[in-house]
Amino acid sequence: LIDTDDDFTNAATVHTAGVALNGTILSFTGVTFNDGDHFTFAIQAGSFTGPAGVDDDIALWLKADEGTAGTVPLTGWNDQSGNGRNAVQIGDAPDLLTDQANFNPALDFNGNNDYLEITDGILENLAVNDLWVYSVIKPDRNHNGTLLFEDDVNGRLAVLNPWSGRTYIFSGNAYYNPGNTTNTSEYEIWTHASSTSALTPSGTKLSIAKNGAYLGAGSNPANPALLGNNADFIIGGGWSNGAGTSSNYDGKLAELIVYKGIPTPLEQEKIQSYLAIKYGVSKNTVDNTATGGQDEQDYFASDNTVIWDFSDNTGYTSLATAIGRDDVAQLSQLKSKNMATGSDITMEKTGAFPNDMDFIFWSTNDATDGYSTTNVPAGYIRSLDRIWKVTVKGTPGTVNVSVDLEDLGLPTNLAAAEYALLIDTDDDFTNAATVHTAGVALNGTILSFTGVTFNDGDHFTVGTDYKTPGPGGEFVDLAIWLKADVGVTESAGTVSQWDDQSGNNRNSTATNGPTVSVNSLNYNPSLSFDGINDVLKTADVMPTVSNEFSGCLLYTSPSPRDGLLSRM
């Protein structure tokens, strides 16, 4: 850009002749200058966008689905921020694993000697007053692990996560930890922030958030400023000696973003929304009343619009998950399942979304496992108590839907054709519900459907038209049904398994099992226990919540004696 003064907003000459980029060297040919001209360099609008479209002050952006070289081990990880801060293998390095974090790849650090290095670091030799670190990680165990480290004049920049069940941010000569926090079973979104000002989204100088929710009260130390000395930036180690060979991180890392600036509250939520959608992690952000009409519990797109409204989904705010496309955010998530334990739904878009800003969200009422015999359309017998609500933005088209039926309350041993996906505009499926059966298939406990169309505000659940046989024809609330004339497996003369006939797959197994007595009860078989060590065990017979239980047992005893027939 060439102009007669240092204001390039008006009448500047835009020179692009002979433009070439060789490594970090940008060159132009045939440039004409006049006396007194000013010049600088610029990038074209739209040529670079940061995570969720937040570009300002971005210092580093590493993501496992782009810019990687090598697999076992990784040999390089290229910075997507445009700053050229590429991480390279120095000694041992992590492995690149596919299909890890919500069907996205992740790096796997072994906790021993795996680390990556950015030569001369990210602080350079500058004073850095503000630093925000976003990471998506899953530690493999509770240990003392250094996620990142860079030495500085005042002390150090470091994120320790986990560290003896806690997490820390070190900034200069200050640090903060909010207490016991870390989780080694699920991927989570972490925000470690440092500023010399308390005018931050958290209202404190040092803060740490997990999945958007601040942990502890934050901290306001006297001087958390950083002053770089061109030290190397270490990913995965370096706490004690700065060389990446001590207190190494043991676990998965899917994405790492660093900003040298304070994000606005909206920018923070946009970044966390991008990460939450991509990695199947539900935000737990609490609304900040100081931001007025902005509800931090919502999900935001790169254009600042709300794409999932917390208040519009009252009663259905648990396990919010999405697939969708946001071009400016560099997001195209075609398949998602929430990474939290207990998540049941997977949605997949086959092929690309047709348009930018196409999204489908789903969230659940989080009902306890069980079923209803009344909230069903004509021709159906049962439907799950658990119901999901859908938010649709744009025109995403049809999707494939699968649900893991294990422990939800419906039998899992029926023919696939005896299930249906029930879709309605509200949570009453007795009238005008759409019964979707296209592409229905059952693989183990995974029930799937193809070509599903959702409209904004739809509710869905699973139903069955199969009337499970029960004792005397009574199947409602039947938890377990064992009978000696069906489902008995013998091994070496004793019973090794007794299969549940209720449709709930609550099968009994034994190490020391009883024997089968043929024709013992009106020409029917029975199981004979020796009263010493013959035991059959059935896991999870009783529902999680139950107010009533009744059962009927028929047995004979060869002699009067004390004995425990069953315990639940």
C-alpha positions as CSV (number, residue, x, y, z in Angstrom):
1,L,0.0,0.0,0.0
2,I,1.5,3.4,-1.0
3,D,0.1,6.8,-0.1
4,T,1.2,10.4,0.3
5,D,0.7,10.1,4.1
6,D,0.2,7.4,6.7
7,D,-3.6,7.2,6.2
8,F,-4.1,4.3,3.8
9,T,-7.9,4.4,4.1
10,N,-8.3,6.9,1.2
11,A,-6.6,7.1,-2.2
12,A,-3.9,4.6,-1.4
13,T,-2.2,2.9,-4.3
14,V,-2.6,-0.9,-4.1
15,H,0.5,-2.4,-5.7
16,T,0.4,-6.2,-6.4
17,A,2.7,-6.5,-9.5
18,G,5.1,-9.4,-9.4
19,V,4.0,-10.3,-5.9
20,A,5.7,-13.5,-4.6
21,L,6.1,-15.2,-1.3
22,N,9.2,-17.4,-0.7
23,G,9.1,-18.7,2.9
24,T,8.7,-15.6,4.9
25,I,10.0,-13.2,2.2
26,L,7.4,-11.2,0.4
27,S,8.5,-9.4,-2.8
28,F,7.0,-7.1,-5.4
29,T,8.4,-5.9,-8.8
30,G,8.1,-2.6,-10.7
31,V,7.3,-0.4,-7.7
32,T,7.2,3.5,-8.3
33,F,7.7,5.8,-5.3
34,N,7.3,9.6,-5.2
35,D,9.1,11.8,-2.8
36,G,7.4,11.8,0.6
37,D,5.4,8.6,0.0
38,H,4.5,6.2,2.8
39,F,4.2,2.5,2.3
40,T,3.2,-0.6,4.3
41,F,1.9,-4.1,3.7
42,A,-1.6,-5.6,4.0
43,I,-3.5,-8.8,3.4
44,Q,-6.7,-9.0,1.4
45,A,-10.0,-9.0,3.3
46,G,-11.1,-12.6,3.8
47,S,-7.7,-14.1,3.1
48,F,-7.2,-15.1,6.8
49,T,-9.8,-15.7,9.5
50,G,-9.0,-16.9,13.0
51,P,-11.0,-19.4,15.1
52,A,-14.7,-18.3,15.0
53,G,-13.5,-15.3,12.9
54,V,-11.6,-13.8,15.8
55,D,-8.4,-12.6,14.1
56,D,-7.1,-9.7,16.3
57,D,-4.1,-10.5,18.5
58,I,-3.9,-14.1,17.5
59,A,-0.4,-15.5,18.2
60,L,-0.7,-19.2,17.6
61,W,-3.3,-21.7,16.2
62,L,-2.5,-25.4,16.1
63,K,-5.2,-27.9,15.2
64,A,-4.7,-31.6,14.7
65,D,-6.9,-31.7,11.6
66,E,-4.7,-29.3,9.6
67,G,-1.0,-28.6,9.1
68,T,0.4,-31.8,10.5
69,A,3.3,-33.7,9.1
70,G,4.0,-37.3,9.9
71,T,1.9,-39.6,12.1
72,V,3.9,-42.0,14.3
73,P,5.5,-39.8,15.4
74,L,4.4,-36.3,14.3
75,T,7.3,-34.5,12.8
76,G,5.7,-31.0,12.4
77,W,2.6,-29.0,13.3
78,N,2.2,-25.9,11.2
79,D,0.7,-22.7,12.8
80,Q,-2.6,-21.7,11.2
81,S,-2.5,-18.1,12.7
82,G,-0.4,-16.8,9.8
83,N,2.5,-16.0,12.1
84,G,4.6,-18.9,11.0
85,R,5.2,-20.3,14.5
86,N,5.4,-23.9,13.5
87,A,6.0,-26.6,16.1
88,V,8.6,-29.2,15.2
89,Q,9.9,-32.5,16.5
90,I,13.2,-32.2,18.4
91,G,13.5,-35.5,20.1
92,D,10.6,-37.9,20.7
93,A,7.3,-36.5,19.6
94,P,3.6,-37.3,20.0
95,D,1.6,-39.5,17.6
96,L,-1.2,-38.3,15.4
97,L,-4.3,-40.4,16.1
98,T,-7.5,-40.3,14.0
99,D,-11.1,-40.3,15.1
100,Q,-10.5,-39.2,18.7
101,A,-12.3,-36.0,19.7
102,N,-15.8,-36.1,18.2
103,F,-14.5,-37.9,15.1
104,N,-11.6,-35.4,14.8
105,P,-7.9,-36.3,15.1
106,A,-5.8,-35.5,18.2
107,L,-2.1,-35.7,19.2
108,D,-1.2,-38.3,21.7
109,F,1.6,-37.4,24.2
110,N,3.1,-40.4,26.1
111,G,3.9,-38.5,29.3
112,N,7.5,-39.6,29.2
113,N,9.5,-37.7,26.6
114,D,7.1,-36.6,23.9
115,Y,7.2,-32.8,23.2
116,L,7.2,-30.3,20.4
117,E,9.1,-27.0,20.1
118,I,8.6,-23.6,18.6
119,T,12.0,-22.0,18.1
120,D,12.3,-18.5,19.7
121,G,8.8,-18.9,21.3
122,I,5.7,-16.9,21.0
123,L,6.6,-14.1,23.4
124,E,9.6,-13.1,21.3
125,N,11.5,-10.4,23.2
126,L,8.4,-8.3,23.8
127,A,6.4,-7.2,26.9
128,V,3.1,-9.1,26.8
129,N,0.4,-7.8,29.2
130,D,-2.4,-10.1,28.0
131,L,-2.4,-13.7,27.0
132,W,-5.3,-16.1,26.5
133,V,-4.8,-19.8,25.9
134,Y,-7.6,-22.1,24.6
135,S,-7.0,-25.8,24.5
136,V,-9.0,-29.0,23.9
137,I,-7.4,-31.9,25.9
138,K,-8.1,-35.3,27.4
139,P,-5.4,-36.4,29.9
140,D,-4.8,-40.1,30.0
141,R,-4.3,-40.1,33.7
142,N,-4.0,-37.8,36.7
143,H,-0.3,-36.8,36.8
144,N,1.9,-33.7,36.9
145,G,1.8,-32.7,33.2
146,T,3.1,-29.6,31.5
147,L,0.8,-28.7,28.6
148,L,2.9,-25.7,27.5
149,F,5.9,-23.7,28.7
150,E,8.1,-20.8,27.8
151,D,10.7,-19.1,29.9
152,D,10.6,-15.3,30.3
153,V,12.5,-12.5,32.0
154,N,10.0,-12.2,34.9
155,G,9.5,-15.9,35.4
156,R,7.6,-18.2,33.0
157,L,4.6,-18.7,30.9
158,A,3.2,-22.1,31.7
159,V,-0.1,-24.1,31.7
160,L,0.0,-27.1,33.9
161,N,-2.9,-29.4,33.2
162,P,-3.4,-31.7,35.0
163,W,-1.2,-31.3,38.0
164,S,-2.1,-33.6,40.9
165,G,-5.8,-33.2,40.1
166,R,-5.5,-29.4,39.6
167,T,-4.6,-27.0,36.8
168,Y,-2.4,-23.9,36.9
169,I,-1.5,-20.9,34.8
170,F,1.9,-19.2,35.4
171,S,2.3,-15.7,34.0
172,G,5.6,-13.9,34.8
173,N,6.1,-14.2,38.5
174,A,2.4,-14.8,39.2
175,Y,0.2,-17.9,39.1
176,Y,-3.3,-19.2,39.8
177,N,-5.0,-22.5,40.4
178,P,-8.7,-22.9,41.3
179,G,-8.4,-26.2,43.2
180,N,-9.3,-29.7,42.2
181,T,-10.7,-29.6,38.7
182,T,-9.3,-32.0,36.1
183,N,-11.1,-34.8,34.3
184,T,-9.3,-37.7,32.7
185,S,-12.4,-39.4,31.1
186,E,-13.6,-36.8,28.6
187,Y,-12.4,-34.2,26.2
188,E,-12.8,-30.7,27.6
189,I,-12.3,-27.1,26.6
190,W,-9.9,-25.1,28.8
191,T,-9.3,-21.4,28.9
192,H,-6.3,-20.1,30.8
193,A,-6.1,-16.3,30.9
194,S,-3.7,-13.7,32.1
195,S,-3.8,-9.9,32.0
196,T,-2.3,-6.9,33.9
197,S,-5.9,-5.5,33.8
198,A,-9.0,-6.8,35.6
199,L,-11.1,-5.5,32.7
200,T,-11.5,-9.0,31.3
201,P,-14.5,-11.3,30.6
202,S,-13.9,-12.9,34.0
203,G,-13.4,-9.6,35.8
204,T,-10.0,-10.8,37.2
205,K,-6.4,-10.7,36.0
206,L,-5.9,-14.5,36.1
207,S,-8.7,-16.9,35.4
208,I,-9.3,-20.5,34.3
209,A,-12.4,-21.9,32.8
210,K,-13.5,-25.4,31.9
211,N,-16.1,-25.8,29.1
212,G,-16.8,-22.1,29.5
213,A,-17.5,-22.1,33.2
214,Y,-15.0,-20.2,35.4
215,L,-13.4,-22.2,38.1
216,G,-12.9,-20.5,41.5
217,A,-12.9,-16.8,42.0
218,G,-9.9,-15.9,39.8
219,S,-6.9,-13.9,41.0
220,N,-5.6,-10.4,40.9
221,P,-1.9,-10.5,41.6
222,A,0.2,-7.4,41.5
223,N,2.2,-8.1,38.4
224,P,1.4,-11.0,36.0
225,A,3.1,-9.3,33.1
226,L,5.3,-11.4,30.7
227,L,8.5,-10.2,29.2
228,G,9.9,-12.4,26.4
229,N,13.5,-13.4,26.0
230,N,13.2,-15.4,22.7
231,A,13.1,-18.6,24.7
232,D,11.7,-21.7,22.9
233,F,8.0,-22.5,23.4
234,I,7.5,-26.1,24.5
235,I,4.3,-28.1,24.0
236,G,4.0,-31.2,26.2
237,G,6.9,-30.6,28.7
238,G,9.5,-28.3,30.1
239,W,8.3,-27.4,33.6
240,S,11.5,-28.0,35.5
241,N,14.2,-27.4,33.0
242,G,12.6,-25.6,30.0
243,A,13.9,-28.3,27.6
244,G,10.7,-30.4,27.2
245,T,12.1,-33.4,29.1
246,S,10.5,-33.0,32.5
247,S,7.0,-33.2,33.9
248,N,5.7,-34.2,30.5
249,Y,2.0,-34.2,29.5
250,D,0.4,-37.6,29.2
251,G,-2.8,-37.4,27.1
252,K,-4.5,-36.1,24.0
253,L,-4.4,-32.6,22.5
254,A,-6.7,-31.7,19.7
255,E,-6.4,-27.9,19.4
256,L,-4.3,-25.1,20.9
257,I,-5.0,-21.4,20.4
258,V,-3.1,-18.4,21.9
259,Y,-4.1,-14.7,21.8
260,K,-1.9,-11.8,22.9
261,G,-4.9,-9.6,23.8
262,I,-8.1,-9.5,25.8
263,P,-11.1,-11.0,24.0
264,T,-14.4,-9.3,24.4
265,P,-17.1,-11.4,26.2
266,L,-18.7,-12.0,22.8
267,E,-15.4,-13.0,21.2
268,Q,-14.7,-15.4,24.0
269,E,-18.1,-17.1,23.6
270,K,-17.6,-17.3,19.8
271,I,-14.3,-19.1,20.2
272,Q,-15.8,-21.5,22.9
273,S,-18.8,-22.1,20.7
274,Y,-16.6,-23.0,17.8
275,L,-14.6,-25.4,19.9
276,A,-17.7,-26.9,21.6
277,I,-19.4,-27.7,18.2
278,K,-16.3,-29.1,16.7
279,Y,-15.3,-31.3,19.6
280,G,-18.7,-32.4,20.9
281,V,-18.4,-30.6,24.3
282,S,-21.3,-28.8,25.8
283,K,-20.7,-25.3,27.0
284,N,-21.4,-24.7,30.7
285,T,-21.0,-20.9,30.6
286,V,-23.0,-18.9,33.1
287,D,-24.8,-15.8,31.8
288,N,-22.9,-12.6,32.6
289,T,-25.6,-10.0,33.4
290,A,-23.0,-7.2,32.9
291,T,-23.1,-7.9,29.1
292,G,-26.8,-6.9,28.9
293,G,-28.8,-8.7,26.3
294,Q,-26.0,-11.2,25.5
295,D,-26.6,-14.6,27.1
296,E,-23.3,-16.4,27.5
297,Q,-25.2,-19.7,27.7
298,D,-26.1,-19.3,24.0
299,Y,-23.9,-20.6,21.1
300,F,-22.6,-18.0,18.7
301,A,-21.5,-18.1,15.1
302,S,-18.6,-16.1,13.6
303,D,-21.1,-13.3,12.4
304,N,-22.1,-12.8,16.1
305,T,-25.6,-14.3,15.6
306,V,-27.1,-16.8,18.1
307,I,-27.3,-20.2,16.6
308,W,-28.5,-22.0,19.7
309,D,-30.6,-20.1,22.3
310,F,-30.5,-21.4,25.8
311,S,-33.8,-19.7,26.8
312,D,-35.6,-21.1,23.8
313,N,-34.7,-24.6,24.9
314,T,-36.0,-24.5,28.5
315,G,-36.3,-28.1,29.7
316,Y,-34.0,-29.3,26.9
317,T,-30.6,-27.7,27.8
318,S,-28.6,-30.9,28.6
319,L,-25.9,-32.2,26.3
320,A,-26.3,-29.6,23.6
321,T,-24.5,-30.9,20.5
322,A,-24.3,-29.8,16.8
323,I,-23.2,-30.4,13.3
324,G,-22.8,-27.5,10.9
325,R,-20.8,-25.2,8.7
326,D,-19.4,-21.7,9.4
327,D,-17.0,-20.7,6.7
328,V,-15.4,-17.7,8.4
329,A,-14.9,-19.8,11.6
330,Q,-13.2,-22.5,9.4
331,L,-15.8,-25.0,10.8
332,S,-17.3,-27.9,8.9
333,Q,-18.4,-30.5,11.4
334,L,-20.3,-33.3,9.5
335,K,-20.7,-35.8,12.3
336,S,-21.1,-35.3,16.1
337,K,-21.8,-37.2,19.3
338,N,-21.4,-35.4,22.6
339,M,-18.2,-36.6,24.3
340,A,-19.9,-36.6,27.8
341,T,-20.5,-40.0,29.4
342,G,-24.2,-40.9,28.9
343,S,-24.6,-39.3,25.5
344,D,-26.7,-41.4,23.2
345,I,-27.3,-39.6,19.9
346,T,-25.0,-39.4,16.8
347,M,-26.0,-37.3,13.8
348,E,-24.1,-37.3,10.5
349,K,-24.5,-35.2,7.3
350,T,-23.4,-37.4,4.3
351,G,-21.8,-35.0,1.9
352,A,-21.1,-31.3,2.5
353,F,-23.6,-28.9,4.0
354,P,-25.1,-26.9,1.1
355,N,-24.7,-23.5,2.6
356,D,-22.7,-21.4,5.0
357,M,-24.4,-21.2,8.4
358,D,-26.3,-24.4,8.1
359,F,-26.6,-26.0,11.6
360,I,-28.5,-28.7,13.4
361,F,-28.4,-28.7,17.2
362,W,-29.9,-31.2,19.5
363,S,-30.3,-31.3,23.3
364,T,-32.2,-33.5,25.7
365,N,-34.6,-33.3,28.6
366,D,-32.2,-35.7,30.4
367,A,-35.1,-37.9,31.6
368,T,-34.1,-40.9,33.6
369,D,-33.9,-44.2,31.7
370,G,-37.3,-45.7,31.1
371,Y,-40.2,-45.7,28.7
372,S,-43.8,-44.6,28.3
373,T,-46.8,-46.7,27.2
374,T,-49.0,-43.7,26.7
375,N,-46.9,-41.1,24.8
376,V,-47.0,-43.0,21.6
377,P,-48.7,-42.7,18.2
378,A,-51.3,-45.2,17.1
379,G,-49.8,-48.7,16.4
380,Y,-46.9,-48.2,18.8
381,I,-46.5,-49.7,22.3
382,R,-43.6,-47.9,24.0
383,S,-41.5,-44.7,23.6
384,L,-38.5,-43.6,25.5
385,D,-38.9,-41.2,28.3
386,R,-35.8,-39.4,27.1
387,I,-36.7,-36.8,24.4
388,W,-34.5,-34.6,22.3
389,K,-35.2,-31.1,20.9
390,V,-33.8,-29.8,17.7
391,T,-32.7,-26.3,16.6
392,V,-32.2,-25.9,12.8
393,K,-30.5,-22.9,11.2
394,G,-30.3,-22.5,7.4
395,T,-31.2,-25.4,5.2
396,P,-28.9,-28.3,6.3
397,G,-31.0,-31.0,4.5
398,T,-31.4,-34.6,5.6
399,V,-29.1,-36.3,8.1
400,N,-28.5,-39.8,9.5
401,V,-29.4,-40.4,13.1
402,S,-28.3,-43.1,15.5
403,V,-29.1,-43.8,19.1
404,D,-27.4,-46.1,21.6
405,L,-30.3,-47.9,23.2
406,E,-28.2,-49.4,26.0
407,D,-29.8,-48.8,29.3
408,L,-32.3,-46.2,27.9
409,G,-35.3,-48.4,28.7
410,L,-36.3,-50.1,25.4
411,P,-35.4,-53.7,24.6
412,T,-32.4,-54.0,22.4
413,N,-33.0,-57.5,21.0
414,L,-35.9,-56.8,18.6
415,A,-35.9,-56.8,14.9
416,A,-34.8,-53.4,13.4
417,A,-38.2,-53.0,11.7
418,E,-39.9,-53.0,15.1
419,Y,-38.4,-49.6,16.0
420,A,-39.2,-46.1,14.7
421,L,-37.9,-42.5,15.1
422,L,-40.8,-40.5,16.3
423,I,-40.7,-36.8,15.4
424,D,-43.2,-34.1,16.4
425,T,-43.4,-30.3,16.9
426,D,-43.8,-30.8,20.6
427,D,-43.1,-33.5,23.2
428,D,-46.5,-35.1,22.8
429,F,-46.2,-38.0,20.3
430,T,-49.7,-39.2,20.5
431,N,-51.1,-37.0,17.7
432,A,-49.6,-36.1,14.3
433,A,-46.1,-37.5,15.1
434,T,-44.0,-38.4,12.0
435,V,-43.0,-42.1,12.2
436,H,-39.6,-42.3,10.5
437,T,-38.4,-45.8,9.6
438,A,-36.3,-45.2,6.5
439,G,-32.9,-47.0,6.6
440,V,-33.6,-48.5,10.1
441,A,-30.8,-50.8,11.2
442,L,-29.8,-52.3,14.5
443,N,-26.1,-53.1,15.2
444,G,-25.7,-54.4,18.7
445,T,-27.3,-51.6,20.8
446,I,-26.9,-48.9,18.1
447,L,-30.2,-48.1,16.3
448,S,-29.8,-46.0,13.2
449,F,-32.0,-44.2,10.6
450,T,-31.1,-42.5,7.3
451,G,-32.6,-39.6,5.4
452,V,-34.1,-37.8,8.5
453,T,-35.5,-34.3,8.0
454,F,-35.8,-32.0,11.0
455,N,-37.5,-28.6,11.3
456,D,-36.6,-26.0,13.8
457,G,-38.2,-26.8,17.2
458,D,-38.9,-30.5,16.4
459,H,-38.7,-33.0,19.2
460,F,-37.8,-36.6,18.7
461,T,-37.5,-40.0,20.5
462,V,-37.6,-43.7,19.7
463,G,-40.6,-45.9,19.8
464,T,-41.4,-49.6,19.2
465,D,-44.5,-51.4,18.0
466,Y,-43.4,-54.7,19.4
467,K,-45.3,-56.0,22.4
468,T,-42.7,-57.8,24.4
469,P,-44.0,-61.1,25.8
470,G,-44.4,-61.0,29.5
471,P,-45.5,-63.4,32.2
472,G,-49.2,-63.8,31.8
473,G,-49.0,-61.2,29.0
474,E,-48.0,-58.5,31.4
475,F,-44.9,-56.6,30.1
476,V,-45.4,-53.1,31.4
477,D,-42.5,-52.2,33.9
478,L,-41.1,-55.7,33.5
479,A,-37.4,-55.4,34.6
480,I,-36.2,-59.0,34.3
481,W,-37.7,-62.4,33.4
482,L,-35.7,-65.6,33.9
483,K,-37.3,-69.0,33.2
484,A,-35.5,-72.3,33.2
485,D,-37.1,-73.6,30.0
486,V,-35.5,-70.8,27.9
487,G,-32.1,-69.1,27.6
488,V,-30.0,-71.4,29.8
489,T,-26.4,-72.0,28.7
490,E,-24.5,-74.9,30.3
491,S,-20.8,-75.4,30.4
492,A,-19.1,-78.5,31.8
493,G,-22.4,-79.6,33.4
494,T,-23.2,-76.3,35.2
495,V,-25.1,-73.2,34.2
496,S,-22.8,-70.4,32.9
497,Q,-25.5,-68.0,31.7
498,W,-29.3,-67.5,32.1
499,D,-30.7,-65.1,29.5
500,D,-33.3,-62.5,30.4
501,Q,-36.5,-62.8,28.5
502,S,-37.8,-59.3,29.3
503,G,-36.1,-57.7,26.3
504,N,-33.8,-55.7,28.7
505,N,-30.8,-57.9,28.2
506,R,-30.2,-58.3,32.0
507,N,-28.6,-61.7,31.6
508,S,-27.3,-63.6,34.7
509,T,-23.8,-65.1,34.6
510,A,-21.9,-67.5,36.9
511,T,-18.5,-68.7,37.7
512,N,-19.8,-71.4,40.0
513,G,-23.2,-72.0,38.5
514,P,-26.1,-74.3,39.5
515,T,-27.2,-77.4,37.6
516,V,-30.3,-78.0,35.5
517,S,-32.9,-80.4,36.9
518,V,-35.0,-81.8,34.1
519,N,-38.8,-82.3,34.5
520,S,-38.6,-81.2,38.1
521,L,-41.7,-78.9,38.2
522,N,-44.7,-80.2,36.4
523,Y,-42.5,-81.6,33.6
524,N,-40.6,-78.2,33.4
525,P,-36.9,-77.8,34.2
526,S,-35.5,-75.8,37.1
527,L,-32.1,-74.7,38.3
528,S,-30.6,-76.6,41.3
529,F,-28.3,-74.6,43.7
530,D,-26.1,-76.4,46.1
531,G,-26.4,-73.9,48.9
532,I,-22.6,-73.6,49.2
533,N,-21.1,-71.6,46.3
534,D,-23.6,-71.8,43.4
535,V,-24.4,-68.1,42.5
536,L,-25.8,-66.3,39.4
537,K,-25.2,-62.6,39.1
538,T,-27.2,-60.0,37.2
539,A,-25.9,-56.4,36.9
540,D,-28.2,-53.4,37.1
541,V,-31.5,-55.2,37.6
542,M,-33.2,-52.3,39.4
543,P,-33.6,-49.0,37.6
544,T,-31.6,-46.0,38.8
545,V,-34.8,-44.6,40.4
546,S,-37.6,-46.9,41.5
547,N,-40.4,-46.3,43.9
548,E,-42.0,-49.8,43.6
549,F,-40.7,-53.3,43.1
550,S,-42.5,-56.6,43.0
551,G,-41.5,-60.0,42.0
552,C,-42.6,-63.6,42.0
553,L,-40.2,-66.5,42.6
554,L,-41.1,-70.3,42.5
555,Y,-38.6,-72.7,44.1
556,T,-38.4,-75.8,46.1
557,S,-35.9,-76.6,48.9
558,P,-34.8,-80.1,49.7
559,S,-34.7,-79.3,53.4
560,P,-35.7,-76.4,55.6
561,R,-32.7,-74.1,56.0
562,D,-31.7,-70.4,56.0
563,G,-30.7,-69.1,52.6
564,L,-30.5,-65.9,50.6
565,L,-32.4,-66.6,47.4
566,S,-31.7,-63.2,45.8
567,R,-30.2,-59.8,46.7
568,M,-30.7,-56.6,44.7
